Amino acid sequence: MMVCLCHPFSDKKVREHLEKQGGSARVSTVYTACADGEKPSCCTCLATLKDMVQTHKAGGATA
């Protein structure tokens, strides 16, 4: 699933980054890493990213 369309990246890329970061992941750092250093444009994807980060920190699967 595509998470961001402005700076295209998928949920797979987000999960890979979350696995590398462990429990210290933050929405802003995940976005920057997955968007190749870009900042959010329209911010529509941030709610999805927030959910994925929170689920990851809680020890659940990030689907």
Secondary structure as UniProt FT lines:
FT   STRAND          2..4
FT   TURN            5..8
FT   STRAND          9..10
FT   HELIX           11..21
FT   HELIX           22..24
FT   HELIX           27..34
FT   TURN            35..37
FT   TURN            44..45
FT   HELIX           46..57
FT   TURN            58..59
//
